């Protein structure tokens, strides 16, 4: 049975304000160890703060779409092996991600023609 945070997340998408382009920060500006996550339930309970950090990062949504695990690490989210495995169980396609597209976008200085806005860290239909 789902715990409280997961149960409440089933129906609520989180709306994060769009950050103006001139206020976005580089993904390399964050320090490691900002937030330690031990389980999927804990990840969901801190989802709003994580989404705010993604929204404030230049190409944050795009980087999340390319490789959520690498972006979470780069913005200071330390996922335990258990949390990572629970994310993969909820979203099996996460098990086969390449670092190549993520690193290409991370190292690019080109403006992106599409900007993703992330309103949830994992699909609600899977919870």
Secondary structure, DSSP 8 states (H G I E B T S, - for coil): ---HHHHHHTT---------GGG-B-GGGS-TTSEEE-SHHHHHHTHHHHHHHHHTBTTHHHHHHH-HHHHHHHTTEEE-HHHHHHHHHHSGGGGG--HHHHHHHHT--S--S-------SS-GGG-
